[in-house]
Amino acid sequence: MSGGAHAPQGATVSPAYPRPIRYPGRLIAVEGIDGSGKSTQLRLLAQWLEARGHAVHLTAWNSSGLVHTALKRAKRNRALTPTTFSLLHAADLAVRLECDILPRLRAGQLVLADRWAPTAFARDQARALDARWLRQTYAFAPRPHLAVYFRVPVDEAVSRILSGRHQLKYYEAGSDLQLDPDPQVSFHVFQRRVQLHYEAMVQAGELAVLDGLAPVAVQQADLRGLLTEILERQPRTSDVVLPRP
Amino acid sequence: MHVGIGRSKLAERPLRDWQAAPESGVHALALLYAADLHDQVEQRITAALDAGFAVVADRWVGTVMARCSLRGANPDWLRAILPLTPEPDCTLYLQASPRVRLARAIAKRGLPSFIESGRDLGIGGDPLRSFLRYQDMLDRNQRQLGATFGGRWQSVTADDTADNVQDVLRQALAHLLVAPAVDTDG
């Protein structure tokens, strides 16, 4: 083999993300930096939707059986580079999409995703990966019908995370980028970078915004409001006529 | 240095697990292969090449492209995610007829595995018939893709004995194996 740069830049297919979904179900994603409160809001939303009779499936970032263990081991051993970090997370999403998400969208269900491709676009660009390459890599992932970004200041996010535990994780803090020896300082710098990339997606109209500093009940009401149009067209479980066995 | 597909610590296990769960889909397979190859490039190959080592890969990007495009992945997408550099100085494609491959596979491991015989593709019949069809499809796909990788792709007939095939491989590589310069100044 010849030596030379191996960075993923320079690939030449046109970006395919986002692309429309043509299934009867609906895909809704929440986004934000760690500690933005999106997971809490998504759980509350799922309970509300189920109480209204909708079939709901929750799916979380890095949760597939096939990839999760490998990622956990690699994180523990600090064996990931930005490129392999990105590719394994993409593989995780691909497994969940194929096995859990697409069948439910085909069946007309609501799929609520705690993070989707924009998480990779923001985090991996913050790790200096090429934006175009990231869009190409996630070309297999359909665009959500609604993607909501929970906007919070980084200081607030750090204080929320540290109120639940004493330490920031190595990759969570962006320590792999050697931004600062102090994990808290590193987290601030890294999350600010992530935030900038999220804000660019907001500007491009890819993400709707909710105020992550508002009271929980207000955020939840606003989130439900964003779903109004989707829910008007979405049948409830009781409306779905199942074929006879 | 020996490298090749499925040889990184990072992705070796999930790649093996995928074989037991091919319903996870071709995109996951391709992305795992991409992580596997990028990891080897970043952690081992680049440094080895810089240090003057010869790096020998037991299957590389071409095999991944052939396997995954046969399972429905877009070749342009595969080129985008796989490490196309460093480009091999020479790719030797050992081309054996499907029946020779079948005999060798059975001698080595017994009945070919579910994936090795392409049974996840539903291309028909019993495992042996499926193996023959799948290997034939792979072979055609690999040669077509090989042509797109430029002039450093060389096909070697591999139906012969191991010793004879080895002689051909050594001849094919002779031009790359230049004797190292000897320092005569001191």
Chai-1 contact restraints between the chains, C-beta under 6 A:
chainA,res_idxA,chainB,res_idxB,connection_type,confidence,min_distance_angstrom,max_distance_angstrom,comment,restraint_id
A,M1,B,L49,contact,1.0,0.0,6.0,A-B,restraint_1
A,M1,B,V55,contact,1.0,0.0,6.0,A-B,restraint_2
A,M1,B,P86,contact,1.0,0.0,6.0,A-B,restraint_3
A,M1,B,P88,contact,1.0,0.0,6.0,A-B,restraint_4
A,S2,B,P86,contact,1.0,0.0,6.0,A-B,restraint_5
A,S2,B,E87,contact,1.0,0.0,6.0,A-B,restraint_6
A,S2,B,D89,contact,1.0,0.0,6.0,A-B,restraint_7
A,G3,B,L49,contact,1.0,0.0,6.0,A-B,restraint_8
A,G3,B,D50,contact,1.0,0.0,6.0,A-B,restraint_9
A,G3,B,P86,contact,1.0,0.0,6.0,A-B,restraint_10
A,G4,B,T85,contact,1.0,0.0,6.0,A-B,restraint_11
A,G4,B,P86,contact,1.0,0.0,6.0,A-B,restraint_12
A,H6,B,V41,contact,1.0,0.0,6.0,A-B,restraint_13
A,H6,B,P83,contact,1.0,0.0,6.0,A-B,restraint_14
A,H6,B,T85,contact,1.0,0.0,6.0,A-B,restraint_15
A,A11,B,A80,contact,1.0,0.0,6.0,A-B,restraint_16
A,V13,B,D76,contact,1.0,0.0,6.0,A-B,restraint_17
A,V13,B,A80,contact,1.0,0.0,6.0,A-B,restraint_18
A,L66,B,P14,contact,1.0,0.0,6.0,A-B,restraint_19
A,L66,B,D17,contact,1.0,0.0,6.0,A-B,restraint_20
A,L66,B,S24,contact,1.0,0.0,6.0,A-B,restraint_21
A,V67,B,P14,contact,1.0,0.0,6.0,A-B,restraint_22
A,A70,B,R13,contact,1.0,0.0,6.0,A-B,restraint_23
A,A70,B,P14,contact,1.0,0.0,6.0,A-B,restraint_24
A,A74,B,L10,contact,1.0,0.0,6.0,A-B,restraint_25
A,T81,B,E42,contact,1.0,0.0,6.0,A-B,restraint_26
A,T83,B,H38,contact,1.0,0.0,6.0,A-B,restraint_27
A,T84,B,L10,contact,1.0,0.0,6.0,A-B,restraint_28
A,T84,B,A35,contact,1.0,0.0,6.0,A-B,restraint_29
A,T84,B,H38,contact,1.0,0.0,6.0,A-B,restraint_30
A,T84,B,D39,contact,1.0,0.0,6.0,A-B,restraint_31
A,L87,B,L31,contact,1.0,0.0,6.0,A-B,restraint_32
A,L87,B,A34,contact,1.0,0.0,6.0,A-B,restraint_33
A,L87,B,A35,contact,1.0,0.0,6.0,A-B,restraint_34
A,L88,B,A35,contact,1.0,0.0,6.0,A-B,restraint_35
A,A90,B,L31,contact,1.0,0.0,6.0,A-B,restraint_36
A,A91,B,A28,contact,1.0,0.0,6.0,A-B,restraint_37
A,A91,B,L31,contact,1.0,0.0,6.0,A-B,restraint_38
A,A91,B,L32,contact,1.0,0.0,6.0,A-B,restraint_39
A,A94,B,H27,contact,1.0,0.0,6.0,A-B,restraint_40
A,A94,B,A28,contact,1.0,0.0,6.0,A-B,restraint_41
A,A94,B,L31,contact,1.0,0.0,6.0,A-B,restraint_42
A,V95,B,S24,contact,1.0,0.0,6.0,A-B,restraint_43
A,V95,B,A28,contact,1.0,0.0,6.0,A-B,restraint_44
A,E98,B,S24,contact,1.0,0.0,6.0,A-B,restraint_45
A,E98,B,G25,contact,1.0,0.0,6.0,A-B,restraint_46
A,Q136,B,A80,contact,1.0,0.0,6.0,A-B,restraint_47
A,T137,B,I81,contact,1.0,0.0,6.0,A-B,restraint_48
A,A139,B,W77,contact,1.0,0.0,6.0,A-B,restraint_49
A,F140,B,H27,contact,1.0,0.0,6.0,A-B,restraint_50
